[in-house]
C-alpha cells in the first residue's frame, strides 16, 4: 500500500523529558505499531533541528507533530504551515546545535528542498520534568494520530519554495 504521492515523513518533535513537550515523540512512537503505507517514514525528531534536514531533502511531504503553546485548552489540536510560525533563522544563533526544526525548514527551502510541510500542533498542559505526557494529552493521542493519518492521505502536492 502506498500514498500515491511519494515519500511522506512524519516527524515527532519535542523533548520527551518534559511531559507534554514530548507529545510529538509519543505520537510517533505509538504510530510505530500501526500498519502504514510503505512510503511513510516515521522519525523520532526529538529536539534535533539540523539533524532533520535530510528528511526534508528526501521527502515529498513532511508532517511534523509537536507541542504548540497557543494559550488554548490543553489537548487542542492545530494544523498549520511553517509560514504561519515565522520560520526565520535567528541571526544571533552561534552554533548549528541551536537550530530548531523551524529553522531547519527555512534552511531546506533555502537549499531548494521544498516538500509540502504541515505542522500538527498540540496544546500542552504541563511541560515540567517527566517522561510521560499528562493524562489529558495521552487521551488525545488517538485523535492526533487520526489527524496525521488524514494528512497522509489528503495533502496535495504544491511548490512550497
Secondary structure, DSSP 8 states (H G I E B T S, - for coil): ---SSS-EEEEEES-TTBGGGGHHHHHHHHHTTS---TTEEEEEEET-SGGGHHHHHS-SEEEEEEE---SS-TT-EEEE-GGGGT----TT--SGGG--HHHHHHHHHHTT---EEEEEEE--S--SSBSS--HHHHTTHHHHHHHHHHHHHH-------
